[in-house]
């Protein structure tokens, strides 16, 4: 005796065969009802061979024409100036203004492990949920100084702060021309590209100083 599933499968298969047969019958009847004529309609217009140009060849031709007209050298010079300009004068960090109200706040760098930390043999060194403070193992070697080089006041403050600081200072711009300042100061100057650091330290005003105090980060936004 056939199972119910096999019966259903047989019925479905039979239906598909009936549908296919019906469609084939309709197509054949339609073909028979059409007049079997073939006419020469002649040539309506001029005909051409279909030729597809290689894309690389098209691009090379375009560059050769641009080179002859001098357009290519103009584009190259414009691109070079654009790249140099972006390096010399990077976009200022958004959301940073000159300090209007001085403030000091602290950041706890402690973070919690979201998974077990194991050694090469799979032995658990630190379990998930363990709280880790980087200052338990090391300390900041430099004070971070954020300032806007477009402000003469902030540049003067930064120069004075670095000269008087007991710790090494890492100068980080949030606006202005870092390479110009490097040439003037003859020392390395960094730039907070895209505002990654100021966001991490919740800085909204400059100049600002980030230093270590105990096991926390201290952030001072200084009003000049």
NORCOR-V279692 format. One record per pair of residues at least 12 apart in sequence whose C-alpha atoms are under 10 Angstrom apart, sorted by the first residue. I is the first residue (numbers start at 1). GAP is how many residues later the second one is. Records with the same first field share a line. If there is no record, write none. Layout:
I=GAP, GAP
This chain:
85=92
86=91
87=90, 91, 92
88=88, 89, 90, 91, 92
89=86, 87, 88, 89, 90, 91
90=83, 84, 85, 86, 87, 88, 101, 102, 103, 104
91=83, 84, 85, 86, 100, 101, 102, 103, 104
92=56, 58, 81, 82, 83, 84, 85, 99, 100, 101, 102, 103
93=55, 80, 81, 82, 83, 98, 99, 100, 101, 102, 103, 105, 106, 111
94=80, 81, 100, 101, 104, 110
95=79, 100, 103, 104, 108, 109, 110
96=51, 52, 78, 79, 99, 102, 107, 108, 109, 110, 111
97=50, 51, 77, 106, 107, 108, 109, 110
98=49, 50, 53, 56, 106, 107, 108, 109, 110, 123, 124, 125, 126
99=105, 106, 107, 108, 109, 122, 123, 124, 125
100=105, 106, 121, 122, 123, 124
101=104, 120, 121, 122, 123
102=103, 104, 105, 106, 118, 119, 120, 121, 122
103=102, 105, 116, 117, 118, 119, 120
104=104, 105, 106, 114, 115, 116, 117, 118
105=96, 97, 98, 105, 112, 113, 114, 115, 116
106=95, 104, 105, 106, 107, 110, 111, 112, 113, 114
107=93, 94, 95, 103, 105, 106, 108, 109, 110, 111, 112
108=25, 107, 108, 109, 110
109=23, 24, 25, 26, 106, 107, 108
110=21, 22, 23, 24, 25, 26, 105, 106
111=18, 19, 20, 21, 22, 23
112=15, 16, 17, 18, 19, 20, 21
113=13, 14, 15, 16, 17, 18, 19
114=13, 14, 15, 16, 17
115=12, 13, 14, 15
116=12, 13, 14
117=13
133=82, 83
134=81, 82
135=77, 78, 79, 80, 81, 82
136=78, 79
138=77
139=73, 74, 75, 76
140=27, 28, 70, 71, 72, 73, 77
141=26, 27, 28, 29, 70, 71
142=24, 25, 26, 27, 28, 29, 68, 69, 70
143=19, 22, 23, 24, 25, 26, 27, 28, 66, 67, 68, 69
144=24, 25, 26, 27, 28, 64, 65, 66, 67, 68, 75
145=13, 16, 17, 24, 25, 26, 27, 28, 45, 61, 62, 63, 64, 65, 66, 74, 75
146=12, 24, 25, 26, 27, 28, 29, 44, 45, 46, 51, 52, 57, 59, 60, 61, 62, 63, 64, 75
147=24, 25, 26, 27, 28, 29, 44, 45, 58, 59, 60, 61, 62
148=24, 25, 26, 27, 28, 29, 30, 43, 57, 58, 59, 60
149=23, 24, 25, 26, 27, 28, 29, 31, 32, 58
150=23, 24, 25, 26, 27
151=24, 25
153=54, 71
154=52, 53, 68, 69, 70
155=18, 21, 26, 52
157=50, 65, 67
158=13, 14, 49, 50, 51
159=12, 26
161=48
167=44
169=40, 41, 42
170=18, 19, 20, 39, 40
171=16, 17, 18, 19, 20, 21, 38
172=16, 17, 18, 19, 20, 21, 25, 26, 35, 36
173=16, 17, 18, 19, 20, 22, 33, 34
174=16, 17, 18, 19, 20, 21, 23, 24, 31, 32, 33
175=16, 17, 18
176=15
177=12, 14
178=12, 13
179=12
201=16, 17, 18
202=17
203=16, 17, 18
204=17
205=15, 16, 17, 18
206=14, 15, 16, 17, 18
207=13, 14, 15, 16, 17
208=12, 13, 14, 15
209=12, 13
